[in-house]
Amino acid sequence: MRLGGEKLNGLQSYYTNVRPGRPCVLSAWLKSDVPTMSITLAVGPGASRVVQVDRQWKRYSVTVTNPVQSRVRVEISTRSRGRVWVDAVQLEEGAEPTAFHPNPLDNQGAALAAEVRLAHRTTPAKAPGSRPPIAVETKVAPRCLRVDGKPLFVFAPLQTFHVPTSHAYGNYDATIETMMSYWAANGFKTIMVGANIDAEKGGWGQRIFDKALSYADTIGMKVVGFWTGPWSSVLIDDHPRLETLLKRWKHHRSLLAWQVADEPDICSVKPEDVAEGVRLAKRWDPDHPLYINYTQLGPGCRYAGLPGDILSLDYYLTSVEGRTIAETLRLVDEMEALARPRGIPTWNFIIGSFPEHHCREISADEQTAQTYGNVIKGASGLAYFMGQPMGLKHWARLKQLNAELQELTPVLFSPEPTGSVSVSEPAILATARRLDGKTYVLAVNIEGRQTKAEFDLSGVMIARDGKVKGKTLFENRPIEISLGRLSDSFQPYQRHVYELDEVMK
């Protein structure tokens, strides 16, 4: 990476794990385009060092002799004018650096490197033609949202719009139109719009939601509003403003729901104040779902009584090294156990693209596995944190998954009764639905290994003594089931969706 130039800048990692009390050392190879350039190497909290870099590649290091925390960030930043090249950055246990070697996890992301370089060279698609507004009724039906009486699977990438306090609003309306048109042109019907709503930002957050909601009306998109930043300054501290904003926006046809609080279970607010804010918000906008997004702590401790119309949390696959998809889906089970008796939907805030603050970007195949894993576990809405993926394969896959779940929505929320599916392989998750004389089985491999699985479909009323023909959707591969059993192979993180002709016993 090259740093410097006209500005003093630097690079910083996301949190990485160290062992308190045991020394660790940060090292990097550096060279500059000037005879002497001051560069800071830092491990925070812990230690920092200013080194003088010249035009020859050399290795520099800084040691933390006694780390006091288990998570640190590393930083390399410029302190004087010039350009510096950075390579082979390594944080390791010990007081002295050893020979550089790649992190074993780097192999998972190596294939993305070339496509990341090209990620934003494509020209944004033109805005789709304007569509006349249509009347939209949004309700929380049992376990999903319904719009105009039809079930809706909410597939909502997060698009934030923030105006720095040091800048005027300027032509930000045009920016909002451009970005929302881009998402719509790429097939997305729903989007999560994030903006500050506190009054200290000169009312810019209010202007952003005014524009985003009105423009979404014209292009046929539906919006989940996300109150970012100091949401408590309105939900808790300024109830008159809360009333004004909700009544201002409640009549927009594009509005699906409001996320009115984010991770309050780790914020310095009182649970009873959060619950009161949600109660008042429901009074002032009873027609749209309002909900809170929690960390993994919230559902477990029944934070504030879990108020709201939807149960949601975030537990990101890539926020720490080594986390598995199975770990993230365990929390969907926990939410489902709480949401199902109340008859409310379960949503999940999952990782889309945030490599600047996470250890890496999720791969396209992992995105398939975590998305279908959530669907199979019972989630009826997914928000993706945040924005367009950097990897081209990942971006293409996100669009594909969005299209697949739009097509599968009538199947997912079919009221026709069906039974359960048994699978021989623990890495494979599966569920069944029935619609219009056909049985559908959704299955996904949530592990990074190839495997084979046998499905016992006798529980979904397929004849044990007959043969059933069908196909795999999105692959167009014919299949045949004999004696109520189906065998198939799965690549790492692969999904299969089976459409089967109904044969009753």
FENTAFEN-V179651 format. One record per run of one state. SS is the DSSP state (H for helix, E for strand, - for the rest). FROM is the first residue (numbers start at 1). LEN is the number of residues. If there is no record, write none. Layout:
SS&FROM&LEN + SS&FROM&LEN
This chain:
-&1&1 + E&2&4 + -&6&4 + E&10&3 + -&13&3 + E&16&2 + -&18&6 + E&24&9 + -&33&4 + E&37&8 + -&45&2 + E&47&7 + -&54&4 + E&58&7 + -&65&6 + E&71&8 + -&79&3 + E&82&12 + -&94&12 + H&106&13 + -&119&19 + E&138&4 + -&142&2 + E&144&4 + -&148&2 + E&150&3 + -&153&1 + E&154&7 + -&161&11 + H&172&14 + -&186&4 + E&190&7 + -&197&2 + H&199&3 + -&202&2 + H&204&16 + -&220&2 + E&222&7 + -&229&3 + H&232&4 + -&236&3 + H&239&11 + -&250&5 + E&255&8 + -&263&1 + H&264&3 + -&267&4 + H&271&14 + -&285&4 + E&289&6 + -&295&1 + H&296&6 + -&302&1 + H&303&3 + -&306&4 + E&310&5 + -&315&10 + H&325&18 + -&343&2 + E&345&7 + -&352&12 + H&364&14 + -&378&3 + E&381&5 + -&386&6 + H&392&21 + -&413&9 + E&422&2 + -&424&4 + E&428&8 + -&436&2 + E&438&8 + -&446&5 + E&451&6 + -&457&1 + H&458&3 + -&461&6 + E&467&7 + -&474&3 + E&477&6 + -&483&2 + E&485&6 + -&491&4 + E&495&7 + -&502&4
